[in-house]
Amino acid sequence: MTGAPRSDLTGWARSSFTGAGLTYDVFEKGAGPGVVLIPEVPGITPEVLGLADHLVERGFTVVVPSPFGEPGREGTVGAVLRVMPRLCVAAEFRAFATGAHRPITDFLRALASDLAARTPGPGVGVIGMCFTGGFALAVAVDDSVAASVLSQPAVPFPLGRSRQHDPGMSPSELDRIAARAEAGEVCAIGLRFSNDASVPRARFRALSERLGDAFEVIELDSSKGNAAGFAGSAHSVLTGEVRETPRHPAAAARARVVEFLGERLAPRA
């Protein structure tokens, strides 16, 4: 395979889920500990489904909500341009706000809690990517979440110093998550490419200061002349940049995420 892993909606059960006053379609597949996979812009693309099926194959029950975009559609520039105007102004996402609670995370908490109630393990994992990257950590306010994965978290859009440092949630939410992390109830991984200006390194530093050893950072080298050949514009760590080749850095990052989820979500004796 020369490109990123891809898949389609074959075998995925589609239903409607309502939480916190919001209703979206969700897709579910697999068996085992639960993982909520929040798609990146422009939605549930073949590459997002490639990651979703990879998780299913490794023994997880995966639920993918569809809060934007057309499920299964290619992630073209046109698809992105159709989705972004709404995301930039919608109250449930608050794309530019600092220190803000985002209502979409209330829906995702309800979804995570529902999944945790019917899957094995001490809780569920949540993965967010790009526009939704920070949502994965904000959802960890809920006791049902034992593991969060923030892949290239780009919200709030990093325009100005305050947004670059912003963790993507309200101070009270971060306080609650930091307390849970200190108690060993939740851990997180953050992933980014070194030259990705949409995901400022300052955001990860701010999270590391609050979460300490409970926040693991994986940064892939995308500087000029990097050994893996990543472009300076490389962005999607777990989807678009993955190649199924030996020792590929993005595939290794994905493998670490799978290992992390296995560690955190394994049923307790």
C-alpha positions, 0 to 999 in steps of 0.5 A, spaced: 500 500 500 502 506 497 497 511 500 494 511 507 490 505 510 482 506 507 476 503 508 468 504 507 462 503 511 461 496 510 459 492 516 458 498 520 451 499 524 448 506 523 443 509 528 441 515 531 444 518 538 441 523 542 445 526 548 445 533 551 440 536 546 444 534 540 442 528 535 447 525 530 448 519 527 453 514 529 456 508 526 458 502 531 462 496 529 467 491 533 467 487 540 471 488 546 473 495 550 470 501 547 473 507 543 469 513 541 473 515 534 471 523 533 472 524 525 477 529 523 474 535 518 471 534 513 467 528 516 467 520 516 472 519 510 475 513 507 481 514 511 478 515 518 474 509 516 481 506 515 483 507 522 476 505 525 477 498 522 484 498 524 482 499 531 476 494 530 481 489 528 485 490 534 479 488 539 475 494 540 468 496 540 468 502 536 463 508 535 464 513 530 459 519 531 458 524 525 457 531 527 459 534 520 460 531 513 457 526 509 459 519 512 464 515 507 465 521 502 472 522 500 476 528 504 477 532 498 478 540 498 471 541 496 468 537 502 472 541 507 470 547 504 463 545 504 464 543 512 468 549 514 464 555 514 458 551 519 464 549 523 467 556 524 460 559 526 456 553 530 455 554 537 456 547 539 464 547 536 466 554 538 472 554 534 475 561 536 473 561 543 478 561 548 477 558 555 471 555 553 466 550 554 464 546 547 457 544 547 459 538 543 463 535 548 456 534 552 454 530 547 460 526 546 460 525 554 453 522 553 456 517 548 462 515 551 458 514 558 453 509 554 458 505 550 462 504 557 456 501 560 455 496 555 463 494 554 468 491 558 473 495 562 474 500 567 472 505 562 472 507 554 477 511 550 476 517 546 480 519 540 479 526 537 483 529 530 484 535 528 478 540 529 476 535 534 482 533 537 481 537 543 474 534 544 477 528 546 480 530 552 474 535 554 470 529 554 474 526 560 471 530 565 466 524 565 468 518 569 467 513 563 473 516 560 479 512 562 484 514 556 484 520 551 488 521 544 489 528 542 491 527 535 493 534 532 488 538 536 487 544 532 481 548 536 481 553 538 484 555 531 491 558 534 490 565 531 494 569 537 498 567 543 492 566 547 489 561 543 496 558 541 496 556 549 489 554 550 487 547 552 481 547 548 476 547 554 474 551 560 478 552 566 473 548 570 474 542 565 481 542 565 481 542 573 477 536 573 481 532 568 487 534 572 484 532 578 482 525 575 489 525 572 493 526 579 488 520 581 490 515 576 483 515 573 485 518 566 491 518 562 492 522 555 496 522 549 498 528 544 500 527 537 503 532 532 508 534 527 513 538 529 512 543 523 505 543 524 503 551 525 495 549 526 497 545 532 502 549 536 507 546 541 505 551 546 498 548 547 502 541 548 506 545 553 500 548 557 497 541 557 503 537 560 504 543 565 497 541 568 497 533 567 504 532 568 506 524 567 499 523 565 500 526 558 504 523 553 507 527 547 509 524 541 512 529 536 513 526 529 519 530 525 516 534 519 522 539 518 526 540 512 530 533 510 526 529 515 528 522 515 521 519 513 520 524 508 514 527 511 512 534 507 512 540 512 505 540 511 504 534 514 498 534 519 494 527 520 498 523 524 493 517 525 490 517 518 493 521 512 500 520 513 500 513 515 503 508 511 503 500 512 511 500 511 516 497 516 518 502 521 514 508 518 513 513 524 506 515 523 504 507 523 509 507 529 505 512 533 498 509 531 501 502 534 503 506 540 496 509 541 493 502 540 498 499 545 496 505 550 488 504 549 489 496 550 493 498 557 488 503 559 482 499 557 483 492 559 478 489 564 481 489 571 481 482 574 
